[in-house]
């Protein structure tokens, strides 16, 4: 992977040299918006979404090839009984995605979104983060690189999601390592952890962050020590999208934790991203606020699978369609007093 030393070095270089927004496309979008048959600002956030699309795609706002990318991984920490579901459910759900039987399949069909599922060595769970790193630096970097390939087929809107039994435990550990606070602030029920199971989940996060505490000043070390393959792959996909001028919609608590790694390295790393929704997971809103974002939807969802962000993709598609399809005052013969 690396030509410059340690495996993470190339990612550090990329994150230092991120491309910025396309100002010419942004100005053109604002000028067109001013001529559309509506009062200025009357479409509210839809207008801002159209401008965001222009700035980060470098062209007139359009969504013609949206893609939902779901990354699936398993976690060694599940051996501590931190979730009511066994790790085998991750593979079973991947098969359900492939068969078209999951919620995300229905949302993708409804909104005409492409869907790709990435199985990340499900037979080989990551290390138990309470006693060892989740991944070696080499494996973490390779998984990030794999995630970067998710956009290889071409897309103009990337929707990031995940599947992985135990991964809200991982997200909570990442947030605690990055932002501090109490364990209880970041740990929620996930797929249904209550009572003793929730207590074991809290204990696992506390133990893990304490065990790795001397190595958590570097966000990439946070990722490899406390993260998982799906988290590393999502971080890679978000980074690749930035390099290729592809706007990104981020899904729930786990996807937001992956994004947080990038922002902790470069404060501008998520400027090409929107948060699709705030989930029902208690720590998600706090995590979104740490990123300085405002979610598009708040429907109380906490399924994962990219479902909330995929629903938000319908809003983004509508914003692009309004911008490109509406008539101007001149075209419609409508008097413009602004």
Secondary structure, DSSP 8 states (H G I E B T S, - for coil): --SSSSTTHHHHHHHHS-----HHHHHHHHHHHTTBSS-TTTTTHHHHHHHHHHHHHTSSS--SSEEEEEEE---GGGGG--SSS-THHHHHHHHHHHHT-SHHHHHHHHHT-EEEEEE--TTS----TTTS-SS-HHHHHHHHHHHHGGGTT--SEEEEEEE-TTHHHHHHHHHHHHH-S-HHHH---TTT--HHHHHHHHHHHHHHHHHTGGGTTSHHHHHHHH--HHHHHHHHHHHHHHHTT-EEEE-SHHHHHHHHHHHHH-TTTTTTEEE-B--SSTTHHHHHHHTT---SB-------TTHHHHHHHHHHHHHHHHHHHS-BHHHHT-----
